[in-house]
């Protein structure tokens, strides 16, 4: 599974949208990782700047920042992965909304 190009070539005949789906999911996972990093940094810095107004100690800053960043990155990743899944199903002809159902009489 280390050779992504060979994997795309292997499945391109069976699943024509597989390559674009893999690229979309790669971007999705990296976006989730970067959203975790940004959310953690912003929350931690915000807590550090307003530490005298917060009811908890500085030791808890990392815990709250981690929980908030995990929630943000989960939300971002799940929304974007659903968009990737919808794009892949639209690329597959049998799953698209635009394909008319054949009615057998």
Secondary structure, 3 states (H helix, E strand, C coil): CCCHHHHHHHHCCCCCCHHHHHHHHHHHHHHHHHHHHHHHHHHHHHHHHCHHHCCCCHHHHHHHHHHHHHHHHHHHHHHHHHHHHHHHHHHCHHHCCCCCCCCCC
